[in-house]
């Protein structure tokens, strides 16, 4: 993978972390309230007064810990991306095979943004296109980390000839996440949530058909394995079991929230 494909993220805007437990708790409460308000109203329509009311404090208390609404929103987005990125960083390397990794990333993306965070989904998709450069830059940096586990898997698979080698990694990334973004926007605008399992399987099949190399590009050994029914059956069973185990771990994680 070239340096242009995986650039190191710029450090997001940081605030000074409070040292006292009481202050840390208050900050956590304000961020939880801010996430709820931003998810419901978006950045432009949300107010610090609404956040203060949600947290059960005065508006002055909000400004004791945060410079304003923009800093709060930046921290909310950064914390949220940190949570969902850690999940991918832990799970994707455990899976064998790039198709299994692709299937897991797609399904978790849909679960995260449709089942658990439709409000955050609308916030992030909207502010990524906003004119405010600070928010857009933070989201861009967060997305680099979030997409890195799959990008690294695709880069390795491309180097090994497991996926097509005539497609730039950036285009592969746009194919994967751009396809899902259309699904997410349609869900938000139509206020209709599609079946996550069905949509995830359809997207995986569609995207994999574009990424998989033609049979002529496979090595003789790979073609022999593809032609062997027993091996194909075993590979499918292994793929199914690995994804099922990863999904079970994901469901256990989501149940804690």
C-alpha positions as CSV (number, residue, x, y, z in Angstrom):
1,X,0.0,0.0,0.0
2,X,1.4,3.4,-0.9
3,X,1.8,6.2,1.6
4,X,-1.0,8.1,-0.2
5,X,-3.4,5.3,0.5
6,X,-2.8,5.1,4.2
7,X,-1.7,8.5,5.5
8,X,-1.2,9.0,9.2
9,X,-4.0,10.9,10.8
10,X,-3.6,14.4,12.1
11,X,-4.3,14.6,15.8
12,X,-7.9,15.8,16.4
13,X,-8.6,18.8,18.5
14,X,-7.7,17.9,22.1
15,X,-9.0,19.4,25.3
16,X,-7.2,19.3,28.6
17,X,-8.5,16.2,30.5
18,X,-9.9,17.0,33.9
19,X,-8.0,15.4,36.7
20,X,-10.6,15.2,39.5
21,X,-13.0,12.2,39.4
22,X,-16.0,14.5,39.9
23,X,-14.9,16.7,37.0
24,X,-14.3,13.6,34.8
25,X,-17.8,12.4,35.6
26,X,-19.3,15.7,34.7
27,X,-17.4,15.8,31.4
28,X,-18.7,12.2,30.6
29,X,-22.2,13.3,31.4
30,X,-21.9,16.4,29.2
31,X,-20.5,14.3,26.3
32,X,-23.3,11.8,26.6
33,X,-25.9,14.5,26.6
34,X,-24.2,16.2,23.6
35,X,-24.2,13.0,21.7
36,X,-27.9,12.6,22.2
37,X,-28.7,16.2,21.3
38,X,-26.4,16.2,18.2
39,X,-27.9,12.9,17.1
40,X,-31.4,14.2,17.4
41,X,-31.0,17.7,16.0
42,X,-27.7,17.8,14.1
43,X,-24.9,20.3,14.6
44,X,-26.6,23.4,13.2
45,X,-29.9,23.1,15.1
46,X,-28.4,21.8,18.4
47,X,-27.7,24.4,21.2
48,X,-25.6,24.3,24.3
49,X,-28.8,25.1,26.2
50,X,-30.3,21.9,25.0
51,X,-27.2,20.0,26.0
52,X,-27.1,21.6,29.4
53,X,-30.8,20.7,29.9
54,X,-30.2,17.1,28.8
55,X,-27.3,16.8,31.3
56,X,-29.2,18.5,34.1
57,X,-26.8,21.4,34.5
58,X,-26.7,25.1,33.8
59,X,-25.5,26.3,30.4
60,X,-22.6,28.0,32.3
61,X,-21.4,24.6,33.4
62,X,-21.1,23.5,29.8
63,X,-18.7,26.4,29.1
64,X,-16.7,25.5,32.2
65,X,-15.5,22.4,30.5
66,X,-15.9,23.1,26.8
67,X,-15.2,26.2,24.7
68,X,-18.4,25.9,22.8
69,X,-20.7,23.8,20.7
70,X,-18.1,23.1,18.0
71,X,-15.6,21.7,20.5
72,X,-18.3,19.5,22.0
73,X,-19.3,18.2,18.6
74,X,-15.7,17.5,17.6
75,X,-15.1,15.5,20.9
76,X,-18.4,13.6,20.4
77,X,-17.5,12.6,16.9
78,X,-13.9,11.7,17.9
79,X,-15.0,9.6,20.8
80,X,-17.6,7.8,18.7
81,X,-15.2,6.9,16.0
82,X,-12.7,5.8,18.6
83,X,-15.3,3.3,19.9
84,X,-16.2,1.8,16.6
85,X,-12.6,1.8,15.3
86,X,-11.4,-0.2,18.3
87,X,-14.0,-2.9,17.4
88,X,-12.7,-3.2,13.9
89,X,-9.1,-3.2,14.9
90,X,-9.8,-6.1,17.3
91,X,-11.9,-8.3,15.1
92,X,-10.8,-7.9,11.5
93,X,-7.3,-9.3,12.0
94,X,-8.8,-12.5,13.6
95,X,-10.7,-13.4,10.4
96,X,-9.1,-15.6,7.7
97,X,-9.6,-14.5,4.2
98,X,-10.2,-11.1,2.7
99,X,-13.9,-11.9,1.8
100,X,-14.6,-12.8,5.5
101,X,-13.0,-9.5,6.5
102,X,-15.1,-7.6,3.9
103,X,-18.3,-9.3,5.1
104,X,-17.7,-8.5,8.7
105,X,-16.8,-4.8,8.0
106,X,-19.9,-4.3,5.9
107,X,-22.2,-5.9,8.4
108,X,-20.7,-4.0,11.4
109,X,-20.9,-0.8,9.5
110,X,-24.6,-1.3,8.9
111,X,-25.2,-2.4,12.5
112,X,-23.3,0.6,13.9
113,X,-24.9,3.3,11.7
114,X,-28.4,1.9,11.2
115,X,-29.3,-0.2,14.2
116,X,-27.3,1.7,16.9
117,X,-26.4,5.1,15.6
118,X,-28.7,6.4,13.0
119,X,-28.6,9.9,14.6
120,X,-24.8,9.8,14.6
121,X,-24.8,8.5,11.1
122,X,-26.8,11.5,9.9
123,X,-24.5,13.8,11.9
124,X,-21.3,12.4,10.5
125,X,-22.5,12.1,6.9
126,X,-23.9,15.7,7.1
127,X,-21.0,17.4,8.7
128,X,-18.5,15.6,6.5
129,X,-20.0,17.7,3.7
130,X,-20.4,20.9,5.7
131,X,-18.5,24.0,5.1
132,X,-17.0,24.1,8.6
133,X,-13.4,23.0,8.0
134,X,-12.7,21.9,11.5
135,X,-15.5,19.3,11.6
136,X,-14.8,18.0,8.1
137,X,-11.1,17.6,8.8
138,X,-11.7,15.8,12.1
139,X,-14.2,13.4,10.4
140,X,-11.7,12.8,7.6
141,X,-9.0,11.9,10.1
142,X,-11.3,9.6,12.0
143,X,-12.4,7.9,8.8
144,X,-8.7,7.1,8.0
145,X,-8.4,5.1,11.2
146,X,-11.8,3.5,10.8
147,X,-11.2,2.2,7.3
148,X,-7.6,1.2,7.9
149,X,-8.2,-2.4,9.0
150,X,-10.0,-3.2,5.8
151,X,-7.6,-1.2,3.7
152,X,-4.7,-3.1,5.1
153,X,-6.4,-6.4,4.4
154,X,-7.2,-5.3,0.8
155,X,-3.6,-4.1,0.3
156,X,-2.2,-7.5,1.5
157,X,-4.7,-9.4,-0.6
158,X,-3.8,-7.4,-3.7
159,X,-0.1,-8.0,-3.2
160,X,-0.8,-11.7,-2.9
161,X,-3.0,-11.7,-6.0
162,X,-6.1,-12.7,-4.0
163,X,-8.0,-9.7,-5.4
164,X,-7.7,-7.9,-8.6
165,X,-4.5,-5.9,-9.0
166,X,-5.6,-3.4,-11.7
167,X,-7.8,-1.3,-9.3
168,X,-6.3,1.4,-7.0
169,X,-6.8,0.9,-3.3
170,X,-8.5,4.2,-3.0
171,X,-11.1,3.1,-5.6
172,X,-11.6,-0.1,-3.7
173,X,-12.2,1.9,-0.5
174,X,-14.7,4.2,-2.3
175,X,-16.5,1.1,-3.8
176,X,-17.0,-0.4,-0.3
177,X,-17.9,2.6,1.7
178,X,-19.5,4.6,-1.1
179,X,-21.9,1.7,-1.7
180,X,-22.8,1.6,2.0
181,X,-23.2,5.4,2.2
182,X,-25.9,5.3,-0.5
183,X,-27.8,2.7,1.6
184,X,-27.4,4.8,4.7
185,X,-28.5,8.1,3.1
186,X,-31.5,6.3,1.6
187,X,-32.4,5.0,5.0
188,X,-32.1,8.4,6.6
189,X,-34.0,10.4,4.0
190,X,-36.8,7.8,3.6
191,X,-36.8,7.0,7.3
192,X,-36.9,3.3,6.4
193,X,-34.4,0.8,7.8
194,X,-33.5,-2.1,5.5
195,X,-32.8,-5.6,6.6
196,X,-29.2,-5.5,7.9
197,X,-28.6,-9.2,7.3
198,X,-30.0,-9.2,3.8
199,X,-28.5,-5.8,2.8
200,X,-25.1,-6.9,4.2
201,X,-25.1,-10.1,2.2
202,X,-26.1,-8.4,-1.0
203,X,-23.5,-5.7,-0.6
204,X,-20.8,-8.3,0.2
205,X,-21.7,-10.4,-2.9
206,X,-21.9,-7.3,-5.1
207,X,-18.6,-5.8,-3.9
208,X,-16.7,-9.1,-3.9
209,X,-17.7,-9.7,-7.5
210,X,-16.0,-6.5,-8.4
211,X,-12.9,-7.1,-6.3
212,X,-12.3,-10.8,-7.0
213,X,-9.7,-11.4,-9.8
214,X,-10.8,-13.2,-13.0
215,X,-10.1,-17.0,-13.0
216,X,-7.2,-16.5,-15.5
217,X,-5.4,-14.3,-12.9
218,X,-5.4,-17.0,-10.3
219,X,-2.4,-19.3,-9.8
220,X,-2.6,-22.9,-10.9
221,X,-2.9,-23.9,-7.3
222,X,-5.7,-21.5,-6.6
223,X,-7.6,-22.7,-9.7
224,X,-7.2,-26.2,-8.6
225,X,-8.5,-25.4,-5.1
226,X,-11.4,-23.5,-6.7
227,X,-12.3,-26.5,-8.9
228,X,-12.3,-29.0,-6.0
229,X,-15.8,-29.3,-4.6
230,X,-14.6,-30.7,-1.3
231,X,-12.1,-27.8,-0.7
232,X,-14.7,-25.3,-1.8
233,X,-17.2,-26.7,0.6
234,X,-14.7,-26.7,3.4
235,X,-13.6,-23.1,2.6
236,X,-17.3,-21.9,2.6
237,X,-17.9,-23.7,5.9
238,X,-14.8,-22.1,7.5
239,X,-15.8,-18.7,6.2
240,X,-19.3,-19.1,7.5
241,X,-18.1,-20.2,11.0
242,X,-15.5,-17.4,11.2
243,X,-18.0,-14.7,10.3
244,X,-20.6,-16.2,12.7
245,X,-18.1,-16.2,15.5
246,X,-17.1,-12.6,14.8
247,X,-20.8,-11.6,14.6
248,X,-21.4,-13.3,18.0
249,X,-18.6,-11.3,19.5
250,X,-20.1,-8.1,18.0
251,X,-23.5,-8.9,19.4
252,X,-22.0,-9.4,22.8
253,X,-20.3,-6.1,22.6
254,X,-23.4,-4.3,21.5
255,X,-25.4,-5.8,24.3
256,X,-23.3,-3.9,26.8
257,X,-24.6,-0.6,25.5
